[in-house]
């Protein structure tokens, strides 16, 4: 009996929003793979798929999966395993699967949850993508850091005390996951006299991109793909 060769799992970064930021390698795999998979919130279009939609062949199997957010890690195990079951079935049947990831697959991305569950069972390859802080800095038009500057990426979900301590010790910062935490972050930046350096951007590099003065941002209308960049004070 001849054993069935399993498919390969690819995690490809599709960048922060502009379809032209896709790498050549990601484009090649995207068009050649028989199965394309992507994460999406319930009843919402997948942002990762929308980025690469112009490049899809229309002949591929598509798998949409959903990872519930903010779950206790232990409670999430069974739900995550169920969500990726179709991907496992295609790989086990010998089909390569490309998983689309906004930004970079290993940078705060949903692909990490597939990677930790499947990389020891199937041959897995990561194709890096343009991460959102890089896309945001380019869109704003500001260098992030120079020479020996310390660049920190902070989650707005952290407590005010931790955020304050990290901001005090960093030369340049990207603050992500703003949504319900924007007012807290803005107050901390004001207290630390950082508002004049802070740059707010949402949907960086996409057709929906907006760069708004941080004082004018409506905290009731913060999209998931938003970010504050605080560039270094260093100048060359």
N, C-alpha and C positions, 0 to 999 in steps of 0.2 A: 504494500500500500504506500502510495506517495503522499507525504505530508503536504498539506496546503500551506503555501507561503503566505505569511500575513502581510498586510499592507503597511506602508510607512505613515507615520503621523508627522505632519508639518505644522508648526506654529509660525504664521507669517505676520509681521507687523505691517499694517496698511497706512501708518502715519496718523497725524492728528486731524486730518480733514480734507486736505487738497489731494485729489486723486493722482496728480502728477508727482507726488512725493513717494509713490510706491517704488521700491527698488526693482531693478531688472530681474533679479533672481525671484523675488516675490511674484512679479508679473508672469514669469515663465511657469512657475509652479501653479499659479492660479489658473492658468489656461490649460494646463496639461492634466491636472488631477481629476479623477472621476467623481470625487465627492468633495463638496465645499460645506464647511460647518461654521456656524457663527452664533454667538450669544446675543440674546435680545431680551429686554424686559417684556413681561406679559402684555399682549395686545399693542405692542409698539414695533415699529420698523427697526431692524438692526442697523445701527449707525455704521458698523464696520462693513456690512454688506453694501450699504448705500454709497460708501466711498469708492468701492471697486465695481459697482454695478455696470459701468460702461465697458468693463473688461471681461465680464462673464460670457461664456459661450452659449448659454441657454440649453446645453446638452448634458449638463452635469446634475448629479443628485445633490439636492440641497438639504441640509439638516440644521434646523434652528433649535437651540437648546436654551434653557433658562436656569440661571443660578440665583436663588433667592438671596437678597442682601441682608446683612446685619444679623445673621444667624449665629448662635453658639456653635463653635467648631464641631463639637461632638454631635449636636443635633443635626448638623448639615450633612454628615457623612452619607446617610441613606438617600437623602434628596439629591445630592450631587451624583452619587453612583447611578441613580435612576435617570438623571438628566443626560448623562453621557452614554447610556446603554446603546442607543442607535449608532454612535460613533464606534464603539467597541465592536458591534456586530459587523459593520463595514470593514474594519481593519481585520477582524478575524476571517472574513470572507476573501481576503487578499486584495482589497481595494485601498489605494492611498487616500488619505483624508487630509485636506488643507483646512486648518482652522484659522479664520480671520480674526485679527486682534487690532483694535484701535491702538495707535501709538506703537509701542514695542511689546512683544509677547511676555517679556519677563519684568515689565515695569508696571506694577499695580494692575496687571491685566488678568482677565478671567482665565486665560490659557494656563496660568500657573496651577490652577486647580485640576486641569486635565493632566498637566505634566507630572504632578506629584502622584497621580493615580495610574498613569498609563506608560510612563517612560521606561519602567522596568519590565513591561510586557511587550512593547512594540518598539521597533526602531524609530527614534524620534529626532527630528532636526528643527532647529530654531532659525528663523530668518529675521534678523533685527529690523526694526523700523524706526522712523523718526519719532522720538518720544515727545510728548506734549510740551514739556518746558522748552525744548529746543525750538519747536514750532512757534510757541508763544513769543519767545525772545526775538526770533526772526521777524515775526509779524509786527511786533512793537517797534523793532529796530533799535534794540539796545544790547550792547555786550553784557554778558552776565557777570563774569569775573575775570580777573587778571592774575598772572603770576602765582603767588602762594595763597590767594584768597580761598576761603572755605565756602563752598556752595552747599546749602542744605535744602532738602525737599521735605516739607512739613505737611502733615495732614491737619486740616482745620478742626477735625474731630478731637484733637488732643485737648487736654485741660488748659485753661488760661495760664496757669502757673508754668506748665511745661512749655507751652508755646512762647511765653515771655522769656524763659531761660534760654531756649534755643535761638530765639531772635537776637538776644543780646550777644550771643557768642558767635554768630555767623556773619560773614562778610556779604554774602548774597543768598537770596532765598527764593524758592518757589513754594507757594502755599496752595495746596489742592484740596478737593473735597469741601468746597466752601458752603454751598447750599444753605442749610439751616444755621450755619455757624458764622455767616458773614459779619453780622453786627459785632459779635464777640471779637473777631479778628480785627475789624476796623478800629474798635476801641483800643485794643492792645497796640496797634500800630500808632494810634494817636498818642497814647501814653508814652510810647518809646520815641516819639518824634520821628517816625518813619514814613508818615503819610506822603511827604513830598517826594520820596523816592519810589513809592509803591505804584505799580502799574497794573490795572485790572483789564483782563481780556476774557472773552468767552467765544467758544467755537473757533479757536485759533486756526487760521489758514483755510477755513471752509467758506462757502458762500454766505454763511450766517454769521461770520465773524463780526464782533463788536469790540472796540476798545473804548472804554468809558472812564472818565475821571473818577477816581475812587470815591470822592465825596458825593458824586452824583448817582452812584449805583443804588438801585432799589433793592433792598434786602429781601423783599417779598418775591422777587423774580430772578432768582439765581439758578441758572441751568447747571446740570451735573458737570458739563464740560466747560468749566470756568476756572480761572486761576489768577493769583496775584503774583507778580514778579517784582522782587526788590533787588535791583542790580547793585553791584559793588560800587563803593564810593571811589575806588582806585581809578586813577586816570593815567594814561601813558603819554 
